[in-house]
């Protein structure tokens, strides 16, 4: 029994933290969930008048972002800590499902460290963009004191990356039950965020953060692809004297753009079995598809 338990534990670790799979996505989800659970054990009476009356968990009190606490009180760490805080169960559930769905393919494409930096950058940009719109008069005068929490800005940035890298991959929504391409889905989300801000509906400041995360993700993804294109266009000295006809044919096949059907099949496989289930050939197809 002991040997079986040890083998089972090794298998779980390999599946969860396989270096070829979505390592950062797994860790980000784990950190978000742990921080959310810890909030239930550290409830305090709110000592500041800038928050609504009542009780708040200690982590949100000193980790949530607002323009006043971050810049006027010099608590700049809030630009990062707010990304790991959530208002309620529905909030964290929606964000973590979206991260689980969209994150692995972006991490596979960017690499672990670059994906993490990309995620944090989009979150910071989301908070700053929301504050920028506040300064421009889009929100009530009290906007600068209202705390902001959630990983939504970072996740919307990941959605933007998917829309750029894999625009024709399909997304099946549960409600409403429609099938959209990733590009169409991103445009629909973008339209909702703009409508909420323009018409001053509920959570306009939060939607401004979503918008900022998407804009940052879109621009950053284009910059990454542009840099890769410049690197690939540099002249290389390649010896061709010993290449066989079979090698040349295989090289030509590997450089072709994959079809939409191939990409959709791989995306469905990821949703069923995770990124770690992909073969090297399937990973190469995704890389080529993202350069289209």
VOTOR-97928 format. One record per residue (C-alpha): x, y, z. Coordinates in Angstrom, 3 decimals, m for minus. Layout:
        px        py        pz
         X         Y         Z
...
***
This chain:
        px        py        pz
     0.000     0.000     0.000
     2.827     2.385     0.824
     4.482     1.851    m2.546
     1.183     2.401    m4.318
     0.603     5.662    m2.442
     4.097     6.896    m3.311
     3.585     6.085    m6.988
     0.217     7.822    m6.954
     1.784    10.920    m5.397
     4.532    10.994    m8.018
     1.935    10.719   m10.766
    m0.054    13.652    m9.356
     3.048    15.821    m9.106
     4.049    14.962   m12.662
     0.582    15.837   m13.961
     0.264    19.086   m12.008
     3.801    20.417   m12.293
     5.098    18.911   m15.528
     7.701    21.396   m16.810
     6.285    21.055   m20.313
     2.764    21.974   m19.262
     1.070    24.990   m17.721
     3.255    25.319   m14.631
     2.520    29.002   m14.042
    m1.198    28.575   m14.640
    m1.323    25.863   m11.952
     0.641    27.952    m9.471
    m1.398    31.099   m10.123
    m4.652    29.233    m9.560
    m3.277    27.659    m6.391
    m2.089    31.002    m4.988
    m5.398    32.703    m5.783
    m7.408    29.955    m4.098
    m5.173    29.857    m1.001
    m5.313    33.653    m0.582
    m9.104    33.578    m0.984
    m9.435    30.898     1.693
    m7.100    32.718     4.087
    m9.336    35.762     3.895
   m12.041    33.919     5.834
    m9.718    33.523     8.840
    m8.500    37.126     9.093
   m11.619    39.287     9.378
   m11.196    42.738    10.956
   m13.290    45.830    11.588
   m12.507    48.381     8.896
   m10.483    51.227    10.463
   m10.674    53.659     7.537
   m13.566    55.844     6.444
   m12.696    55.314     2.781
   m14.136    51.796     2.878
   m17.837    50.952     3.313
   m18.741    50.171     6.947
   m18.553    46.554     8.061
   m15.944    43.821     8.229
   m13.252    43.048     5.692
   m10.540    40.428     5.553
    m7.109    41.725     6.501
    m5.540    40.681     3.200
    m7.935    42.826     1.171
    m7.537    45.730     3.575
    m3.814    45.944     2.842
    m3.760    44.355    m0.608
    m6.653    45.821    m2.617
    m5.820    48.534    m5.149
    m7.204    52.052    m5.137
    m5.688    55.182    m6.594
    m5.657    56.898    m3.186
    m3.972    54.127    m1.169
    m1.524    53.216    m3.926
    m0.242    56.639    m4.981
    m1.244    59.107    m2.263
    m0.231    56.779     0.579
     2.693    55.279    m1.353
     1.540    51.637    m1.129
     2.707    50.676    m4.612
     2.676    46.947    m3.884
    m1.099    47.068    m4.295
    m0.630    47.141    m8.079
     0.423    43.490    m7.782
    m1.318    42.195    m4.665
    m4.813    43.153    m5.813
    m4.452    40.683    m8.682
    m4.586    37.779    m6.202
    m7.664    38.968    m4.275
   m11.328    38.306    m5.065
   m14.601    39.711    m3.782
   m16.612    36.486    m3.528
   m16.833    32.852    m4.596
   m18.432    33.596    m7.965
   m15.721    36.145    m8.730
   m12.816    33.779    m8.138
   m14.617    30.842    m9.762
   m15.198    32.688   m13.030
   m11.636    34.046   m13.129
    m9.954    30.725   m12.387
   m12.042    28.860   m14.975
   m11.081    31.466   m17.577
    m7.414    31.228   m16.555
    m7.551    27.427   m16.758
    m9.147    27.568   m20.213
    m7.127    30.315   m21.928
    m3.878    30.299   m19.931
    m2.209    26.997   m20.916
    m1.964    27.680   m24.662
    m0.534    31.160   m24.034
     1.991    29.810   m21.520
     2.925    27.062   m23.973
     3.512    29.701   m26.640
     5.349    32.308   m24.502
     7.204    30.082   m22.046
     6.827    29.955   m18.269
     8.699    33.082   m17.139
     7.531    35.317   m19.979
     3.945    34.189   m19.364
     4.194    35.140   m15.673
     5.626    38.573   m16.490
     2.952    39.042   m19.139
     0.228    38.120   m16.628
     1.485    40.564   m13.990
     2.036    43.343   m16.527
    m1.548    43.096   m17.802
    m2.809    43.259   m14.213
    m0.806    46.412   m13.496
    m1.962    47.973   m16.763
    m5.580    47.173   m15.871
    m5.362    49.102   m12.583
    m3.576    52.062   m14.169
    m6.021    52.273   m17.070
    m8.980    52.275   m14.681
    m7.369    55.129   m12.744
    m6.666    56.987   m15.996
   m10.341    56.888   m16.967
   m11.194    58.063   m13.465
    m8.957    61.097   m13.903
   m10.685    61.767   m17.223
   m14.032    62.024   m15.430
   m15.674    58.743   m16.458
   m16.558    57.777   m12.861
   m17.970    59.344    m9.695
   m15.632    61.599    m7.664
   m15.296    58.822    m5.083
   m13.669    56.483    m7.612
   m10.170    57.085    m6.245
   m11.130    55.594    m2.858
   m12.989    52.512    m4.113
   m10.892    49.324    m3.722
   m10.346    47.100    m6.751
    m9.645    43.365    m6.511
    m9.432    40.464    m8.927
    m7.327    38.770   m11.576
    m9.726    39.809   m14.345
    m7.395    42.397   m15.892
    m4.619    39.815   m16.239
    m7.007    37.194   m17.616
    m8.507    39.589   m20.148
    m4.960    40.218   m21.299
    m4.544    36.467   m21.796
    m7.790    36.417   m23.806
    m6.333    39.154   m26.009
    m3.204    37.044   m26.547
    m5.359    34.084   m27.593
    m7.291    36.317   m30.008
    m4.024    37.390   m31.638
    m2.254    34.014   m31.599
    m5.190    31.703   m32.374
    m7.972    33.926   m33.762
    m9.860    31.128   m35.536
    m9.931    28.612   m32.678
   m13.495    27.968   m31.478
   m15.027    28.696   m28.070
   m18.282    27.030   m27.006
   m20.174    29.163   m24.488
   m22.538    27.582   m21.984
   m24.727    30.686   m21.674
   m25.746    31.774   m24.167
   m25.112    28.442   m25.947
   m23.268    29.814   m28.977
   m20.073    28.831   m30.748
   m17.629    31.660   m31.466
   m14.088    32.047   m32.657
   m11.644    33.335   m30.047
   m11.442    36.609   m31.978
   m15.234    37.013   m31.976
   m15.369    36.181   m28.276
   m12.701    38.782   m27.456
   m14.520    41.435   m29.504
   m17.802    40.627   m27.726
   m16.130    40.974   m24.317
   m14.522    44.214   m25.464
   m17.901    45.570   m26.588
   m19.529    44.752   m23.245
   m16.746    46.508   m21.330
   m17.042    49.632   m23.499
   m20.843    49.726   m23.101
   m20.632    49.445   m19.300
   m18.112    52.313   m19.128
   m19.933    54.610   m21.571
   m23.378    54.168   m20.000
   m22.032    54.108   m16.412
   m23.611    50.767   m15.543
   m22.669    48.750   m12.487
   m18.926    48.073   m11.976
   m17.793    50.556   m14.621
   m14.430    50.873   m12.862
   m13.925    47.115   m12.956
   m14.803    46.978   m16.650
   m12.282    49.760   m17.243
    m9.712    47.433   m15.703
   m10.801    44.644   m18.037
   m10.406    47.009   m20.961
    m6.939    48.057   m19.826
    m5.852    44.448   m19.446
    m7.056    43.622   m22.951
    m5.352    46.643   m24.512
    m2.092    45.861   m22.723
    m2.274    42.199   m23.722
    m2.986    43.036   m27.347
    m0.096    45.498   m27.613
     2.349    43.299   m25.707
     1.500    40.220   m27.791
     2.065    42.152   m31.020
     5.416    43.378   m29.673
     6.456    39.828   m28.781
     5.518    38.560   m32.258
     7.275    41.515   m33.880
    10.452    40.792   m31.924
    10.281    37.116   m32.882
     9.776    38.047   m36.526
    12.823    40.308   m36.450
    14.893    37.519   m34.895
    13.687    35.025   m37.478
    14.432    37.392   m40.375
    18.098    37.749   m39.481
    20.318    36.054   m42.075
    21.619    32.670   m41.036
    24.463    30.657   m42.522
    23.108    27.174   m43.136
    25.030    24.395   m44.767
    22.936    22.571   m47.376
    25.571    20.345   m48.946
    24.665    17.234   m46.965
    20.873    17.593   m46.866
    18.964    14.688   m48.286
    15.784    15.125   m50.397
    13.755    13.566   m47.551
    15.089    16.167   m45.073
    14.241    19.023   m47.455
    10.705    17.729   m47.940
    10.195    17.355   m44.197
    11.519    20.885   m43.606
     9.094    22.261   m46.196
     6.162    20.464   m44.559
     7.086    21.763   m41.108
     7.080    25.363   m42.363
     3.565    25.358   m43.803
     0.747    27.127   m41.962
    m1.607    24.667   m40.256
    m5.276    24.615   m41.168
    m8.060    25.831   m38.870
    m9.214    22.222   m38.428
    m5.791    21.179   m37.130
    m5.677    24.056   m34.642
    m9.249    23.431   m33.443
    m8.513    19.727   m32.911
    m5.475    20.589   m30.793
    m7.406    23.187   m28.765
   m10.121    20.610   m28.052
    m7.475    18.126   m26.954
    m6.039    20.727   m24.561
    m9.483    21.372   m23.053
    m9.968    17.611   m22.535
    m6.518    16.470   m21.393
    m4.375    19.553   m20.768
    m1.295    20.939   m22.508
     0.923    18.122   m21.215
    m0.978    15.648   m23.435
     0.277    17.314   m26.638
     2.927    15.668   m28.778
     5.941    17.604   m30.059
     4.335    17.733   m33.501
     1.139    19.243   m32.064
     3.144    21.806   m30.097
     4.960    22.794   m33.277
     1.609    23.195   m35.071
     0.458    25.628   m32.360
     3.682    27.594   m32.608
     3.341    27.910   m36.377
    m0.343    28.833   m36.109
     0.446    31.678   m33.696
     2.855    33.223   m36.234
     0.257    33.493   m39.003
***
